[in-house]
């Protein structure tokens, strides 16, 4: 049996969605082009849109079919680069009043907008709409495809996602020279311009170069099960000689 070297596609897509930001929304059958939007993704993986009075979706009824574009970015120095693009298609529904506060808190990090507080006041101001997922089209580097609702909603983000992102930012901010030296030792040739691009329980992906990059996947001997093990694996990688 071959070892698993990367997350299953549904987990990978759910992980990207958990850290993604809605950028545009379009209404199926409508005549208007895709509109800029704001919001986030809730804990179940559903896009949540902050809709203001006057927006085409504000007074929409009968759960219109929409497509929401989600973008997950990575900052590498002065460059902001896309890790993955997702198109979530489904039905826009009003977030129930009883769930409004929890939902607003869930998306606040990706959508730091004072209008979220107005939503909680229950006036005729901004609304929160979430998308009942029908399918998800994904483009993540060399991989692309479609997940149906059952595949997407039945998966979960990488359980070590939060710790992995913290470690990745630390390595890119303080240990890039060590990373380049370790890769040079592993590959027996210099590896300039290396950044830690992805980090998960199955391994690490290094991006060499910003423009026209090369991606190098470095799988762990076995999947990590906790943050301490993942941190140890990253330290071993950086100290490789």
C-alpha angles and dihedrals in degrees: 000000000000116000117249107252101176139027117275110264095251091052091046092051093046089050091052091047092051090061097035133108126218110241106170139011129195130190115229111240092014125124097223121095121242110298128218111253141179133216140084144244123278127224092270092057096255119138112242119203127204102219120193128203109277095031113125090242095049097087097025116137137192093041101281118222110249141175117219121197113217122192125194112196136189124207114221107180107298093348126093108201132181116248093184145344122220131187112200115196122193148096123312112228133177113254107245113253091240090058099041098097094047091047093048090052091048093057100033094097092057094036110037096180128144087219087077088070090051089055089059092052088069094224128135089277131100121348135207117228123184129197120241095216119238099168141337126223111202136194113183112165107291094356127084136160147111131280121197120223094263093053094045100042092039091061128071134212119266104289089224094049097116095047091042093054091049092051093045093054091047093052093047092047100045113010110043094120090054089049092052092047092049092049091047089055093047095047098034091232137078116279109195124184096026121168130176100247104174133011124185142145092277099050148298132283119210122202115210110200131359099236115050091356132195116224118211119193117209110188123201117240087249134358115282115241102191142022094256092057091047092051090050090052092051091049090051090051094051093047096049113130 
